[in-house]
Amino acid sequence: MYAATQPAPSDRQPWNGVRTSRTSDYPAASMWKGTVLQVTPQGYEESFAIGPDGYVWSYQTGQTAGPGAGRLLGTGLEADAFAVGRARDGQLVVLAAEDDTLRFVVEVGEGASRWSEPSEQPLPFRGTGVRIERVFAEPWGGELYFAILVRMANPHGREMCFLWDATWNGQGLSFAKTPVDWARGNVFWLERMAEEGIAIN
């Protein structure tokens, strides 16, 4: 009279006991780092970041038809850290550090030929074990300033860390003769370091 019932198939997975979660159980962390946002004179947003290949890339939105469409462009700069600033003439300058080497590109055109060839910027000092840890850009009083946070060893082997700033002169950086003196240095560097939680002894 009655049809034999069969157990309904279960969507549950079999119990295999308690286990520790693996890294692969979670979404991968972003491979882009150091993202910096710039707003173009036309009001479009443009982001810059170090890509998975170790180079600085830019991504512009709002300049092409279609919602959310944008364009990814490489600067040709390999970097561990970088900064972007707009010069007095309106051109963007990207300054990038890789270990103890500083390079820059300048906005010279549009599309694939937007950036100049990378140029190496000589440092105003020499030392052992030099590494540029951070790069900062700051517009102030009509000028574009850059600063580099540098770690190096002194002649006695003791590790030192200092901030060295420069102005953009249109063709490169004009560095100060000495590192920033916190008692007399530009106040915007003090504010910038405080905002980022960086302290130098």
N, C-alpha and C positions, 0 to 999 in steps of 0.2 A: 503494500500500500504506500509506504513512504520510501522515497529515493534515499539511498545511502548518502550521507553528507561527507564531503571531503574537506580537510582543513584548508582555509583560504591561504594562498601564498603570502608570505610575509616580506615586507620591504626592509625589515631590520637586518642589519649585518650580524653575523655570528659573534658571540662574546669570546674575546681572546684574552681576557684578563686586563689588568691595569698596565698601562705603558706610559713612558715619558714621551711628551710631545717632541716632535722633530722640527727643525727649522723649516723643512719643506712643507709643513702643515699650514704655514702662514703665508700671506702674500709677500712677494719679494719687495725689499726696500727699493726706493727710487734709485736709479743709477745716475741721475742728474744731481749735481750739487752746486752750492754757492749761488743760487738764483738771485739775480738783481733785476729790479723792475725800473724801466725808464718810460717816460711819456714823451711822445714825439711832438714837435711843434703843431702838428695837425690834430693832436689830442688822442692819437692811437696809443695803445699800450704795447710795449715791447719788452720781452724778458730775455735775459742773458744768463747762461749757465754753462758749467763744465759738463760735457756729455760723457757717455760711456767710453768714448775713444780717447778721453783726456784732453780734448780741445774745447775752446770756448765757442759756443753757438748762440745765435740770436733767433728769436721767434717773434714776428710781428703779426698783429691781428688787425682786422678792420680795413685793410687796404684792397681786399679782393671781394668779388661778389660772393654772396652766400654766407649764411650765418656761421660764425665760428671759424671761417676759413682763414688760414694764415700761411706764413712762409718761413721755413727754417733755413738759415744761412750760416755757414761756417766763417769764422774770422781768420783761421789759419794759425791761431795762437794756442800752443800747448801750455797747459797751466795746472798748478796746484792751487793757486789763488789768483783772483783778478778783481779789477774794479772798472767801472764805466763812468765817464763824465762828459758833459757837454762843454766844449770850449767857447770862448767869446764869439767866434765866428759862426756858432751854431752846429759845428761838426762834432760828432761823437768821437771820443778817444777811448780805446780799450787798452788797459795796461795789465799785463799778465806776468806772474812769477812762476818759474819752475826751478826748484832748488835754489841756486844762487844766481840765476839768470833772469833778467828783466827784459821783456819785449813789449812793443806796442804796435797797434794799427790805428789808422785814422780813416774816417769816413770820407771817401773821395768820389763815389758814384752811386749807382743804384743796381739792384739785382745782384747777379753773380759777381759783378765787378765793383761791389760797394766798398770793399775795404782795401787799403793800401797793402803792399807786401809787408810782412812783419819786420820791424827794425829792432835791433838790440840796443838797449839803453845802458851805457856804462854806469857802474855804481860809484858813489863818491868815496868809497873806502875799500880797504883790503883787509882780509882776516882769514883765520883758520876755521874750517867747518861752518862757513856762512850758509845760512838757510833763510830765505824770505818766507815768513810764516803767514802774513796777511798783507793785503793791498787795500787801500782806501782811496776814495775820490770825494772831493767836497768843493762845490762852487761857493765862492765867497767874494763879495765886493767886485763882481765883474771878472774875477779870475777863476781859473780852474786849478785846484790844488790836488796833489796826490801825496800819499804817505805810504811807506813800507815799514812793517814791523819785522825787525831782523833779529835773528839769534846767531851768535857766533862765540868763539872762544878767544879770550885775551891771551897775551904772550905767556901768561903763567898757567894756561890751560883751564882757567875758570870760565864757565859759560856766562855770557852776558846777553841781555835783550834790550833793544832800544827802538825808538821810532824816528825815522828820518823823513822829512817832508820836502816837497818840491813844487814849483809852479810849472804849468804847461806853457811853453814859449812859442807854440805853433809848429815846432819841428822836433821837439823832444822835451825832456825834463830839465829844469834848472834847479838842482838840489841846493839846499842850505849847506853852509860850510860845516856845520856840526849837527848832531842829533837834536831833537826837540828838547828844550830845557823847560821842564814843567812849571818852573817859576815864572818864565817869560814867554812861553810858547803860545801859539794861536789857541784861543779858548775853544774853538770848535773841535780841535783834536782831543782836548780834555773831555768835552761832552760826548764825543763819538766813542772814546774808549770806555767811558762810564756806561753808556748805553749798551755796549757789547760785553760788559762785565770783564774787561781786560785791565789788569793792574801791572805796572812795571815798577820794580824796586830799584 
